[in-house]
Structure formats: structure tokens, C-alpha cells
Amino acid sequence: MRTRTVVHLTLTETEEKTLSMWAGAGKTEQRMAQRAKVILLSVAGLSLPEISRKTGLSTQNASKWRIRFMERRLEGLRDAPRSGKPPVISPEKRLKVLEIATRTPPDGSTRWSEAKLARETGLSKATVHRILTEGALKPHRDEYWCGRSPDPEFEEKQAAILGLYLTPPENALVLSVDEKTQIQALDRTQPALPMRMGQARRLTATYKRNGTTCLLAALSVHEGTVTAKTIDSNNHDAFLWFLKRLYRENPGRHLHVIVDNLSVHKHRNVREWMEKRRRLTLHFTPTYASWLNQIEIWFNIFSRDVLKGGVWKSKKELVDQILMYIKKYNAERARPFQWTYTGKPLTL
């Protein structure tokens, strides 16, 4: 009867960090990622067939890289050296580069460039680029995420808003309302050059301003249509006028209006008028959670379709285009936004 040979591997702290770094590399470093996973899975006690299934390598290949690691440790996982000068960058040096890249530069700037890292570490830009790629680090990029809201009533507020989205009361009209301010009517100092094969539309970097406008908009959550009004400045008078319009244009229905915590939405005149209206309820999003308001989704569509790369000779031309876009949107594209997340609930 054939018995399976059990291989026991142990790693130093440096080896474990380096292998974990290689295992998380992007698509351009899949060979090193696979080899690193072979060793990490071996340390975890998996058999060669199990390692083969998890890495996509044959059992022969997995065995080869495991043997090479036992013989030469981390260097054994690299491809055999070709003609020319052999690599001299140690794992410790690579980790040092990655450590520096994750810290704030001491010169007052906010991020590292490859050239700056090269000067700091004494390596070439090409070597720094390779090390950053291996470590899946991109110091030149930022990503944003939503932190936990400090609102003590977060659960109640978000539950009320999501309840309106999912199961609105009978005969209710759910409206997501917000303002998009400081929309500039920008004109270019030279005519735009048209798009050609292999060449994007080209705009001059210099421009002139022809005034600004603001957009007050209400998205009907369960119909997808948008009611909007352009205004010169955003204040409580304009917001109250817009509320009165929505109230007047929807007789016989209870309006549930979702807004953020902007001061104009909570102005005394607004509150006093609302208290006398039995068919109107304002729902405020939790602090730092205006993303719960679906009008923000529509504003993103609007900005992409209309504002990005726009050229207007006058403020009136901008306003006319905005109102024409909304009219066409309501007639041809309006539909409720659908839930697309199907995984487990996200938790902080």
C-alpha cells in the first residue's frame, strides 16, 4: 500500500510576508502568485492534489516549486536567471520599499511617485515599478469609502427610508430631492476639434465662464421620472417654492420627501409651512449618509451625460440643454432604479 509523504514547512516572518505579498499580486504576476500559494498551502498542511486544485498547477509543477523552495527558499521560486547580471534585490530590500511606499512622504507631499521612491531607496525607477507591481501597491491612486455615520438615530432613519423604497404606503408618492449647485456654463476659447478614428474629441484647456446655475430636482422613486427647476442660487426660499410646486402638482397623494441635512431643508419657514400640510412628510437621511438618497444616483447619470465636456456660449444655452435633457429622459429612459446587490448584508 502506497503512503503519502507529508512535507512539513515552516516560514520565517520575512518569508511569510513576502509570500503573502506575492500571492496577492495582480494578473501580470500570476506565475509568482501561484508559486507563493503552493508554499502557503503546503505550510497549511494541504496535499499536492488539493494544492493542484486550488492553484491550477499540475501536481508535478506544485511539487517542483515546493522542492525548489526547500532547497533555495524564496529565490527558488524565481525563474532561472538568464544571461546578464543576476538580480541583487533581497526580500528585505523589497519589503523596505513597500514599507516606505505605505508611509507619508517627509517632504510635505501627500503621496510617493516612482521617481521619488527611487531617489529615497537608491534603486532605479524600473526596479521600484517592479516591486510595487509585485506588491499590488499603487501609491498614485486613492479610493474612497463611507465610514460609520455618527448619527445616533442612524438605524431608525435608514430603516424608514429603505422601507419607503421597498414597501411604500398606499397612495404615497416617494420623492428623493436634492440640489446640484454651481453648475458652470463653460465655453472654450477655441472651437472643439471633432472626434476621428483613433482620436478623442479635443477641447482646449483654456475656457471662459458664462455664468452658473443650480438644479433643484425630485426623483419619483417608484416611477423614475424627474421633476426639476433651475435656480440662480440655492436658499430656503427656492426650496420652499419647489416643495409647494410638488405639493400642488400631486393632489390627493401623501408626499414622502427624502432630503439630506442641508440647513435650507430645515429652515424655520420650511418647518412652519410643513406643519400645516397633512399630506407631506420630510425624511432626513442620517448624518454623512446622503448616499441613501436615490437622487444622487440620478445626479451621477446627469453629470456624465450633460456636464462632462459640455460647451455653452451662455447660461441660457446651458439651462435650455438641462431642461431638454430632463424632458427626453422622462419620455424615453425613466424607470425605477433596481437593487443589484445580491450578496450578504454589508457590516462595519
ABEGO torsion letter per residue (X at the ends): XBBBBBBBBBBBAAAAAAAAAAAABBAAAAAAAAAAAAAAAAAAGBBAAAAAAAAGBBAAAAAAAAAAAAAAEAAAABBBBBBEBBBABBAAAAAAAAAAAABBBAAGBABBBAAAAAAAAGBBAAAAAAAAAAAGBBAABBBBBBBBBABAAAAAAAAAAAAAAABBBBGBBBBBBBBBBGBBBBBBABBBBBBBBGBBBBBBABBBBAEBBBBBBBBBAAAGBBBBBBBABBBAAAAAAAAAAAAAABBGBBBBBBBBABAAAABAAAAAAAAABAABBBBBBBBGAAAABAAAAAAAAAAAAAABGBBBABAAAAAAAAAAAAAAAAAAABBBBBBABABBBBBX
